Amino acid sequence: MIICPYCAHACHLEEGQVGRCGVNQNIQNTLKTLVYGHPEALHVDPVEKKPLYHFLPGSLTLSLGTAGCNFVCDFCQNWQLSQVVPKTFARTLSPEAIVALAQEKGCASISYTYNEPTIFFPYAKDIGLCAREAGLKNIWVSNGFFSQETLRALPFFVDAANIDLKAFNPTTYKRLGGRLEVVCDNLIGLKDLGIWTEVTTLLIPSQNDSEEEVRALARFIATELGATTPWHVSAFFPTYKQTDLPPTSAQSLLRAKAIGHEEGLATIYLGNVGLDNPTHCLTCKALLIERDGFKSRILGLKEGKCLTCNRPLEGVFL
């Protein structure tokens, strides 16, 4: 028997057994990642789509994901990837080939996204180390349910992260296949390790949008991660097994934003409803970054500082 070290499930695998993610298997007492070298999704995206608004705004990122996941979210927007593990793979690309493709497409970074990158950690790490040697950044888009061993390894190749804080209710996390305290601890861990981190919450009607829960979630971000941590509150649309709920209204998002500000958060962005998401200087209120959908236009920012009052904007900028 071996113990899978990548995510917080720490699956105990007998010979031939596959972990809960569906992609890590004990083969002759050696852990093999079945999706290594097999990206099922591969696209060039604006970095704002991850979403990251304070990390190299206006740049492109090569986004990749494999099959499988360590969660079982019934509202997953990428369920065709995350909840299915194919028996054959459409393509095979080495870490070096992924990096070469990112360079060819003019990308400043590589994003591990679409499904949970923790489950294909060996592939992501090898790509990430190769990318760093080539001068590219790496972005970890994750549900945050990774092991302490994985957390400690991330600074060696990861530059930024967006963590999906799906709810602030332990019962909800149990239903999705995880534990809230693990995600919270890993968010704090990323901050302590100096990895630039933004947080996303998909606001789902009647599931995680009560004032009490939104307030507790926002308070956690403000007090434990910092008031200037960007919080992306995104609208839910019916999909996968959650087709009986209505889409999230713009009013509900605006209400969550108001609650977040009341709890001390200074930087809140609203997604999936077509609302403007500019970035203003927190000191002089000058417009720093204008956004139209996923397109950013830097107006009042130079080398990460406000052109009007010289206040640094939290994040990573060219």
C-alpha positions as CSV (number, residue, x, y, z in Angstrom):
1,M,0.0,0.0,0.0
2,I,1.1,3.6,-0.7
3,I,-0.3,6.9,0.3
4,C,-0.9,9.5,-2.4
5,P,0.8,12.8,-1.3
6,Y,-0.8,15.3,-3.6
7,C,-4.1,16.3,-2.1
8,A,-5.6,16.4,1.4
9,H,-7.6,13.1,0.8
10,A,-4.3,11.3,1.3
11,C,-5.7,8.2,-0.4
12,H,-4.4,4.8,0.8
13,L,-3.9,2.8,-2.4
14,E,-3.5,-0.9,-2.6
15,E,-1.9,-2.5,-5.7
16,G,-3.8,-1.4,-8.8
17,Q,-6.1,1.0,-6.9
18,V,-6.9,4.5,-8.2
19,G,-7.4,7.4,-5.9
20,R,-10.6,9.4,-5.5
21,C,-9.4,11.8,-8.2
22,G,-9.4,8.9,-10.8
23,V,-6.0,9.7,-12.1
24,N,-3.4,8.6,-9.6
25,Q,-2.8,4.8,-9.4
26,N,-0.6,2.4,-7.4
27,I,1.2,0.4,-10.0
28,Q,3.7,-2.1,-8.6
29,N,4.0,0.0,-5.4
30,T,4.8,3.2,-7.4
31,L,2.4,6.1,-7.7
32,K,1.7,6.8,-11.4
33,T,-0.3,9.9,-12.6
34,L,-2.3,8.5,-15.5
35,V,-2.8,11.9,-17.1
36,Y,0.8,12.9,-17.1
37,G,1.6,14.4,-20.5
38,H,-2.1,14.4,-21.5
39,P,-3.7,17.8,-21.4
40,E,-7.4,17.5,-22.3
41,A,-7.9,21.3,-22.5
42,L,-5.3,23.7,-23.9
43,H,-6.1,27.3,-24.8
44,V,-4.5,30.8,-24.8
45,D,-6.5,33.1,-22.5
46,P,-6.2,36.6,-21.1
47,V,-4.9,36.2,-17.6
48,E,-8.0,38.1,-16.4
49,K,-10.0,34.9,-17.3
50,K,-8.4,32.9,-14.5
51,P,-9.5,35.3,-12.9
52,L,-6.4,37.3,-11.9
53,Y,-6.8,41.1,-12.0
54,H,-3.6,42.1,-10.1
55,F,-1.1,39.7,-11.8
56,L,0.4,40.8,-15.1
57,P,-2.8,42.5,-16.3
58,G,-3.3,42.6,-20.0
59,S,-1.0,39.6,-20.6
60,L,-1.8,36.2,-22.1
61,T,-1.5,32.9,-20.4
62,L,-1.4,29.3,-21.8
63,S,-4.2,27.5,-19.9
64,L,-4.1,23.7,-19.5
65,G,-6.1,21.1,-17.7
66,T,-6.4,17.3,-17.7
67,A,-9.2,15.0,-16.7
68,G,-10.2,14.2,-13.2
69,C,-10.8,16.0,-9.9
70,N,-10.6,15.4,-6.1
71,F,-14.0,17.1,-5.6
72,V,-17.5,16.2,-6.9
73,C,-19.1,19.6,-7.3
74,D,-22.6,19.2,-8.7
75,F,-22.4,22.7,-10.2
76,C,-19.0,22.3,-11.9
77,Q,-18.6,24.4,-15.0
78,N,-16.0,22.0,-16.5
79,W,-17.6,18.8,-15.5
80,Q,-16.9,17.2,-18.9
81,L,-13.2,17.3,-17.9
82,S,-13.3,17.0,-14.1
83,Q,-15.9,14.3,-13.6
84,V,-14.7,12.0,-16.5
85,V,-11.5,10.1,-16.9
86,P,-11.0,8.9,-20.5
87,K,-9.4,5.5,-21.3
88,T,-7.4,7.0,-24.2
89,F,-6.0,10.4,-24.7
90,A,-6.2,12.7,-27.7
91,R,-2.7,14.0,-27.4
92,T,0.6,13.8,-25.6
93,L,2.7,16.9,-24.8
94,S,5.9,16.9,-22.8
95,P,6.6,19.8,-20.3
96,E,9.1,21.2,-22.8
97,A,6.5,21.1,-25.6
98,I,4.0,23.0,-23.4
99,V,6.6,25.7,-22.6
100,A,7.6,26.0,-26.2
101,L,3.9,26.4,-27.2
102,A,3.5,29.2,-24.5
103,Q,6.5,31.0,-25.9
104,E,5.2,30.6,-29.5
105,K,1.8,32.1,-28.6
106,G,3.4,35.1,-26.8
107,C,2.2,34.1,-23.3
108,A,3.8,35.5,-20.2
109,S,2.6,32.6,-18.1
110,I,1.2,29.1,-17.9
111,S,-2.0,28.4,-16.0
112,Y,-2.9,25.1,-14.4
113,T,-6.7,25.3,-14.5
114,Y,-10.0,23.9,-15.9
115,N,-9.8,20.9,-13.5
116,E,-7.9,20.6,-10.2
117,P,-4.1,20.9,-10.8
118,T,-3.3,19.2,-7.6
119,I,-4.2,15.8,-9.0
120,F,-1.7,16.2,-11.9
121,F,0.9,17.7,-9.7
122,P,3.9,15.9,-11.2
123,Y,3.1,17.1,-14.7
124,A,2.4,20.6,-13.5
125,K,5.6,20.8,-11.5
126,D,7.7,19.6,-14.4
127,I,6.1,22.1,-16.7
128,G,6.4,24.8,-14.1
129,L,10.1,24.3,-13.5
130,C,10.8,24.3,-17.2
131,A,8.7,27.5,-17.6
132,R,10.7,29.2,-14.9
133,E,13.9,28.4,-16.7
134,A,12.4,30.0,-19.8
135,G,11.4,33.2,-18.0
136,L,7.7,32.4,-17.8
137,K,5.4,32.7,-14.8
138,N,3.1,30.0,-13.4
139,I,-0.4,30.3,-12.2
140,W,-2.2,27.7,-9.9
141,V,-6.0,27.8,-10.3
142,S,-7.2,25.5,-7.6
143,N,-10.0,24.4,-5.1
144,G,-7.3,24.7,-2.4
145,F,-7.7,21.1,-1.2
146,F,-4.0,20.1,-1.4
147,S,-1.7,18.5,1.0
148,Q,0.9,20.3,3.2
149,E,3.6,18.6,1.1
150,T,2.1,20.1,-2.1
151,L,1.8,23.5,-0.4
152,R,5.5,23.5,0.5
153,A,6.5,22.6,-3.0
154,L,4.5,25.3,-4.7
155,P,6.9,28.2,-4.2
156,F,9.5,26.4,-6.3
157,F,7.5,26.9,-9.5
158,V,4.2,28.8,-8.8
159,D,4.1,32.6,-8.9
160,A,0.4,33.3,-8.4
161,A,-2.8,31.5,-7.4
162,N,-6.5,31.9,-7.6
163,I,-8.2,29.7,-5.0
164,D,-11.9,28.9,-5.2
165,L,-13.4,29.4,-1.8
166,K,-16.7,27.7,-2.6
167,A,-18.5,28.4,0.6
168,F,-18.0,29.1,4.3
169,N,-19.9,26.1,5.6
170,P,-18.3,22.8,6.6
171,T,-21.4,20.9,5.6
172,T,-21.3,22.3,2.1
173,Y,-17.6,21.3,1.8
174,K,-18.3,17.8,3.0
175,R,-20.9,17.4,0.3
176,L,-18.5,18.6,-2.4
177,G,-15.9,16.2,-1.2
178,G,-13.5,18.4,0.9
179,R,-13.0,20.1,4.2
180,L,-13.4,23.9,4.7
181,E,-10.6,24.1,7.2
182,V,-8.0,22.6,4.8
183,V,-8.8,25.2,2.2
184,C,-8.6,28.0,4.7
185,D,-5.3,26.8,6.1
186,N,-3.9,26.5,2.5
187,L,-5.0,30.1,1.7
188,I,-3.2,31.3,4.8
189,G,-0.2,29.1,3.8
190,L,0.0,30.6,0.3
191,K,0.0,34.1,1.8
192,D,2.8,33.1,4.2
193,L,4.8,31.7,1.4
194,G,4.6,34.9,-0.6
195,I,2.6,33.6,-3.5
196,W,0.4,36.3,-4.9
197,T,-3.2,35.0,-4.3
198,E,-6.7,36.1,-5.3
199,V,-9.9,34.4,-4.2
200,T,-13.0,33.4,-6.1
201,T,-16.4,32.6,-4.9
202,L,-19.2,31.3,-7.2
203,L,-22.3,32.8,-5.5
204,I,-25.1,30.2,-5.9
205,P,-28.7,31.1,-5.0
206,S,-29.9,29.4,-1.8
207,Q,-26.6,27.4,-1.5
208,N,-24.0,29.9,-0.2
209,D,-25.5,33.4,-0.6
210,S,-27.0,34.0,2.8
211,E,-25.9,37.2,4.5
212,E,-24.4,35.3,7.4
213,E,-22.3,33.1,5.2
214,V,-21.1,35.8,2.8
215,R,-20.2,38.0,5.8
216,A,-18.2,35.2,7.5
217,L,-16.4,34.4,4.2
218,A,-15.5,38.0,3.5
219,R,-14.4,38.5,7.1
220,F,-12.0,35.5,6.8
221,I,-10.4,36.9,3.7
222,A,-10.0,40.4,5.2
223,T,-8.6,39.3,8.6
224,E,-6.5,36.3,7.6
225,L,-5.4,37.2,4.1
226,G,-5.5,40.9,4.1
227,A,-7.9,43.7,3.3
228,T,-6.4,44.3,-0.2
229,T,-6.7,40.6,-1.2
230,P,-8.8,40.6,-4.5
231,W,-12.1,38.8,-4.0
232,H,-13.9,37.7,-7.2
233,V,-17.6,37.1,-6.6
234,S,-19.0,35.4,-9.7
235,A,-22.5,34.6,-10.9
236,F,-23.7,31.0,-11.1
237,F,-25.5,29.7,-14.2
238,P,-27.4,26.4,-14.1
239,T,-25.2,23.5,-15.3
240,Y,-24.3,19.9,-14.8
241,K,-26.5,18.5,-11.9
242,Q,-27.6,22.0,-10.7
243,T,-30.1,22.9,-13.3
244,D,-33.0,23.6,-11.0
245,L,-31.6,26.9,-9.6
246,P,-31.9,30.3,-11.2
247,P,-28.8,32.2,-12.3
248,T,-27.3,34.6,-9.8
249,S,-28.6,38.1,-10.2
250,A,-26.5,41.2,-10.5
251,Q,-28.3,42.5,-7.4
252,S,-27.1,39.5,-5.4
253,L,-23.5,40.1,-6.5
254,L,-23.8,43.8,-5.6
255,R,-25.2,42.8,-2.2
256,A,-22.2,40.5,-1.6
257,K,-19.8,43.3,-2.6
258,A,-21.4,45.7,-0.1
259,I,-21.1,43.1,2.6
260,G,-17.5,42.5,1.7
261,H,-16.7,46.2,2.0
262,E,-18.5,46.3,5.4
263,E,-16.2,43.5,6.5
264,G,-13.1,45.4,5.5
265,L,-12.3,44.1,2.0
266,A,-11.0,46.9,-0.2
267,T,-10.8,45.1,-3.6
268,I,-13.9,43.2,-4.8
269,Y,-14.7,42.3,-8.4
270,L,-17.9,40.9,-9.8
271,G,-17.9,38.3,-12.6
272,N,-20.2,36.8,-15.2
273,V,-22.8,39.5,-15.3
274,G,-21.2,42.2,-17.5
275,L,-20.5,44.7,-14.8
276,D,-17.5,47.0,-14.9
277,N,-14.5,46.0,-12.8
278,P,-12.1,48.9,-12.8
279,T,-9.2,49.2,-10.3
280,H,-8.8,52.5,-8.5
281,C,-6.0,53.7,-6.2
282,L,-7.0,53.1,-2.6
283,T,-5.5,56.3,-1.6
284,C,-6.3,59.0,-4.2
285,K,-9.1,57.1,-6.1
286,A,-7.4,57.6,-9.4
287,L,-8.4,55.1,-12.2
288,L,-5.5,52.7,-12.5
289,I,-6.8,49.8,-14.7
290,E,-9.9,49.9,-16.9
291,R,-11.5,46.6,-17.9
292,D,-13.9,45.6,-20.6
293,G,-14.8,42.0,-20.0
294,F,-11.5,40.2,-20.0
295,K,-9.6,43.1,-21.6
296,S,-7.5,45.4,-19.4
297,R,-6.2,48.8,-20.2
298,I,-3.6,50.2,-17.8
299,L,-4.2,53.9,-17.5
300,G,-2.8,55.3,-14.2
301,L,-0.2,52.7,-13.3
302,K,3.5,52.5,-13.9
303,E,5.8,49.9,-12.5
304,G,3.1,48.9,-10.1
305,K,2.6,52.4,-8.7
306,C,-0.2,55.0,-9.0
307,L,0.9,57.8,-11.4
308,T,-1.0,60.3,-9.3
309,C,0.1,59.7,-5.7
310,N,2.8,57.0,-6.1
311,R,1.0,54.5,-3.9
312,P,2.0,50.9,-4.8
313,L,-0.8,48.7,-6.0
314,E,-0.8,45.2,-4.4
315,G,0.0,42.6,-7.0
316,V,2.6,41.7,-9.6
317,F,2.9,44.1,-12.5
318,L,5.2,44.7,-15.5
